[in-house]
Amino acid sequence: MPEKFSSILLVDDDPTTNHFNKLLLEEMNLSEKIHLAYDGKEALSLIRDTSSVLKDQQQIPSIIFLDLYMPMMNGFEFLEALKEREDWYQTYWVVLLTSSNQPADIERVNNFKVANILRKPLTSEKVRLVIREALKS
């Protein structure tokens, strides 16, 4: 396993999913700080706040686990907004975590810089796979 990530951001509208994913990542000891957001709009606010206000590298998420379908701002809209900010778009390592198995969703995701697409639920095996792939690149 690599050294710890500066912080991790979980973006999912389901509080139970966020809770269990946070517990899993804490158990795996991947980061001292795990941020939670319940839609893309909240996630963008958190990124803006940690990037500009805190300026603390330990707080800025280095990996984002992103759900696709959420109210307010879904995962596609979040990725589009992230893409508009080149400095942010190149900074974050986004992993989609979704229950969707629609080919159109996967095709649409190919328009964005996404490290991986995982089917829910998140497991330690899936997290290890993502980390191994990241270390190769």
QUINORTA-V339728 format. One record per helix or strand of 2 or more residues. SS is the DSSP state (hx for helix, st for strand). FROM is the first residue (numbers start at 1). TO is the last residue. If there is no record, write none. Layout:
BEGIN
{{SS | FROM | TO} {SS | FROM | TO}}
END
This chain:
BEGIN
{{st | 8 | 11} {hx | 15 | 27} {st | 34 | 37} {hx | 40 | 54} {st | 63 | 66} {hx | 75 | 84} {hx | 86 | 89} {st | 93 | 98} {hx | 103 | 109} {st | 116 | 119} {hx | 124 | 136}}
END
